[in-house]
């Protein structure tokens, strides 16, 4: 008997990919279509069962179904059999699965009343024998069993729907986390690349060694930020209640804003950056790396959500009302809708203005958490169709707060 040769790659390419099933062969494309169709029908059916309607609507459903079945038995002779029958259990089963046990119990009572109405003598709520009474009682018990089983089925389907929605949410968060890695690591990577490029240029031109050392020192700072950001991303991915590590010290807010503006100019030259800074330093109690992270996020968001060629303004000042230093970032973008003022600070939430703009909805969430853990706050101070102002408030360092108090007394 001649030996059958194995198919060549060309033969395999000419054959449609098939999935073998005992007794039949189904093309993979058809299996995929059927699976998608089944998933869609399953999800739509579960959405119908979701406990969204209030209790009056669910009980009204049971009443309407019971009246409809009774009217059908009365109007259509084939359905008008004497006494209780399985047809009367339809409103019980539907109410149990769609509305729950309470409406199903109401449907059981209504269906039993309809069955008594059709028990001879017909159309009279009067029993003539114990056998009829026993028959109605058996129907009532049967309805209770159907109500319990239907309510249990409804609970199982609701749990399946909850699990399905949770899987969809996890998938969305996983996709957003990948975008978060790109969002959060872009700023320090761009700054690191710029500092290393400066160091290489200084070395090639035989610049003084101090300039090369300064560029490499700035690059080392960005490497430290990358390591800290990696830890934060791991926390965000694995811990619902993220706890960021803060190492607070005395920081000049004015100098931090200047450095952040310089990093933004190096990373992107699509916008004009204007810094309005006081002559004196504003020393706040903050983590330097975390402060840089917040400022980079705010400035980058302002540049991302405002048209190219517009101006992003950064100002710093001491608050006249409270012992805090304030850094404000103003853009010329479309603004934030009133209903989104608080939601944009939630994890993986993006506003309506973000349509068509890259991002993951994590920058403001991380920035507000960091500001809060440093004893300050990050707020959306003002927004309109011509721009938005975000304000970062951080507590003044001890010495700076004492100087502010003395200046206030002298004034």
N, C-alpha and C positions, 0 to 999 in steps of 0.2 A: 504494500500500500504506500503510495507516495507521501512523503512527509510534507505537511502543510507549512509553508513559509510564514514567518512572522510579518506583520504589516510594516511597510516602510514608512518613514516620516511623511512622504508625499501622500500615501494612502490615508494616514491619520488626519492630515490637513484637509483632505477632501470629505471626510466623514464628519457629520455633525456630532458635537459632543453629546453623549447620551448618558443617562443614569440608568443602570440596570436594576430592575425590580423583578423578583421571581415571577416568571410567567409573562412578563411584558417589558417593553423598553420605552421609556418616556423621554422625549427631548428635554434637555436641561432648561431651555428657554420656556417651555410650557410649564415645567415644574415651578420655575421662578414666578411666572405670571399667576399661577394658581395659588402659590404661597402668599404673594402680595395681596391677591384678592381675598383670601381667607383672613389674613391679618386685618385688612381694612374692614371687612364685615364684622369681625370679632370686636374690633375697637369701637365701631359705630354702635353695635348692640350694647356694649358696656357703657357707653356714654349715655344711652337712654336710661340705664339703671342707676346712674350716679345720683345720690340723694340731694339733688339741687332744689326741687320744689318743696314748698312749705307743707306742713301737715294738712291744712285745709284742702289743698289741691290733691294730695294723695288720697285722702278720704273721699273727696268728690269723685275721683276716678273709680273707686270701688262702687259708689252709689250709681254712677252713670252706667257702668258695665252691668250691674245687676238689673237695673231697669231695662236696659237694652235687651238682655237675654229674656227677661219676662215678657217684654213686648213682642219679641220674635216668636216665642212660644204661643202667644195669644194670636198673632197675626198669620202665622204660617202653619197650616194644619199638620204637616209632617213633623214639626217640632213640638206640637202640642200634646205629647203623650201624657197619659195620666200619671199622677204622682211624681216623685223625684226621679231624675235620670242623670246620666253623666253630663249631659249638655249644660245642666245648671252649675256644674263645677268649673266651667270656663272662667267666669268672673272671679272665682276664688283663686284659681291658679295664676291668672294674669295679675291680680291685685297683689298676691304674695310675692311674685317675682319682681314686679315693677315698683310697688309702693311699700311693701313690708308686711309684717305680721298683723299690725293693728288694722289697716284697711282690709286685709284678707279676712280677719275675724268679722268685720262688719259685713263683708260680702257673704260669708257663711250664714250669718243671721238673715240677710236679705234673700239668699237663695233658698234657705229653709222655708221662709215665709212664702216664696213663690211656689215651692213644691207643695206646701200645704194648700195653697190656693187651687192648684191643679189636681189635688187628690179628690176622688169622688166623694160626695157629689161635687162636680167641678164648679169652679168659680164661687165657692163658698168656703170661708175660713172655719170649717166645722168638720171634726173627725167623727167617723161613724163606727170605728172598730179599733181595738187595741193593736191589731196587726198593722193598720195604717200608722198609728202612733209609733210603733216600733220601727216601721220602715223610715219614718221621718227622723227618728232619733239616730238610726244607723246612718242616714244621709248627713246628719249634723256632725257625727263623729268622723265620717269620711271627709267632710269638708275641713274639719280641724286638722286632720292628718295632712291633707293637701296644703293647708295654710302653713303648717310647721315646716314641711319639706320645701315648699316654695320659698319661704323666708330664709331657710338655710341655704338654698341654692343662690338666692340673691346675695346673702352675705359672702358666699364663696366667690361669686362673680365680682362683687365690689372689691374684695381683697385682691383678686386678679387684676382689676383695673388699677388699683393703687400701686401694685407692684409694677405694672406696665408703665404707668406714669413716672414712677420713681426711676425705672431704667432709662426712660427718655430724658429725665432730668440729669441723671448721672452722665449720660452720653453728651448732653449739652455742656455740662460742667467740664467733662474731659476735653472736649473740643476747645472750650474757652480757656482751659488751663494751658493748652499748647500755645494759644494766642497770647496768653499772659506771659509765658516765657519770652516770647519775642518782644512783647511790649516792655517788660520790666528790664530786660537785659540790653535793650538797644541803646539806652542812654549811656551807661557806663562803658559799653563796648565801643561806642563811637568816640567817647572821650579818651578811652585807652588808646584807640587807634590814632587819634590826633596827637596825643602826647608822645607816643612812640615815633610818629612821623616827624614831629618837631625835634626830638632827640637825634634821630638819624640825620636830619638836615644840619643841625648844629655840629654834629661830629664830622660830617662831610665838608663843612666850610671852616673847620678848625676854629669854631667859636670857643669862647672861654668855657672851661670845664664846669663853672658854676651853672651856666645855662643848661648844659646837658644833664647835670645832676638834678636841677629843679624839674626838668621834664620827666626824668625817670622817677623822681619822688612822686610827682603827680600821677604817673602811670601806676605806681605801687598802691596809691590810695584807691584808684579805680579797681585794681585787682581785689583789694579788701572789700570794696562795695559789692563786687561780683560774688565773692564768697558769702557775704551776708545775705544777698538777694537769693542765692541758691538755697540757703537755709529757710528763708521766708517762703519761697515757692513750695518747698517740701512741706512746711507747716500748713500752707493753704490747701495743698492737695490731700493731706491726710488728717487734718484736725478741723472739725467744724468751728470751734471757738479758738481762733488763732491767737497765740500769745507771742508777740514780737519781743525780742530782747532789746533793752534800751540801756545804753551807757551814757548817762547825762554828764555834761561838764559845761564850763563857761564857754560860750560861743558868741562871736561877733556876728549878729544877724546881717548887718550892713555888708561885711566882707563876704558872707556866705551868698548873699544875693548877687554881688558882683561876680563871684566865681561861677555861679549858676548861669548868669547871663553870658559870660564868656564861653562856657561849655556849649550853650545853645547856639552861639554865633559860629563856633567851630563845626558843630554837627550839621547845621542847616542855615543857609543864607537866604531863605525865601521870605523872611519877615524882617522888619526893622524892630530892634529891641531898644527901648528907651528906659533908662534907670533914673529914677528920681530919689536920691538918697540924701540923708542929712550929713552934715560935716562930722559929727561925732559918732563914735561907735555905739551900737546898741547891743549890750551884752545880755544874752538870754541863757537860761539853763536848758540845754538840749543835747541830743546825741548828734555830733557833727555829720556822721554818715547818713543818719536818718533824716536830718534837716536837708542835706543835699538831695536825698531821694525825693522828698516832698516837693522841693523847689523845682527839680527837674521834671517831675510829673506835671506840676501846674503849668510850667512854661511850655512844655511840649504839648499839653492839651490845648493851651491857648493858641499855639501855632497851628495845630491840626484842625481846629474848629473855626478858624478865621481865614478869610481869603488871602491868597498869596499877595504880597506887596503891602499889606496892612501893618499896623504898628501894634506891638505887644508892650504894654507899659508895666514896669515893676517899681513899686514904691515901698519904702520902709519908714516906720515912725514909731515913736512911743505913744501908747494910748494915754489920753488925758483923763480917762475915766477909771482905768484899772491898771495894776502893775504888770503890764504885758507889752511885749514888742510885737508889732504887726507888720507883716509883709503882704502886700496886695498885688495880684496879677490881674491885669485888665486886658481883655481882647476886644476885637471888633467883629465877633461872630454873630450867628443868628439868635443866640440866647437860649435859655432853658425854659420849658413850659412850666406853668405854675404847679401842675400836679406832679412834676418830676423833681422838684427842688430837694426833697429828701431821698427819693428813690435812687438818684444817681450816685449816692454814696454807698449803696448796697453792692454786695459782691456779684459780679457778672451781670449787672444791670446797666443798660445804656439808654440814653435819652433819644427822643425823636430826631434831634439834630444830628445824631450819629449815623443816619442812613447814608450809606455810600462812603463812610469814613472808617478807615481801618482802626481796630482797637478791640479790647476784650471786656471792658467794663470792670477792670480791677484796679486801675490807677488811683481813682478817688477813694475807693474802699481802703486800700492800703495806706494812702496818705492820711485819711481821717483817723484810722486806727493808730498810726504812729504819732500824730499830733496829740491825740487823747492820752496815750501812754507817756508822753513827755510832759503832761500837765497842762497842755494847751488845747486848742480846738481849731478845726478847719471848717469854714462856713461859706455858703454861697451868699455873699453880701448883697449883690445887686445883679439884676439881669433884665435885659430888654431885647428888642429886635436889633439893636445896634451894638450889643456887646454884653459881656459878663464880667463880674468882678468876684474873684475868690480871695478870701482873707484868711491868712494863717496867723494865729495868735499863740505866742509862747511866753511863759512866765519870765520876767526879768531875773537876771542873776542877783544875788544878795547885794553886792556892792552897787550895781547899777540901780537897783530899786531904792537903796538908801540915797543915792545921789539925786534920783528923781524926786523923792520926798523933800529933800533939802531945797531943791530948786523951786518946788511948789510953794514951800513956806516963805522963801525969800520973795517970790513974786507976790 
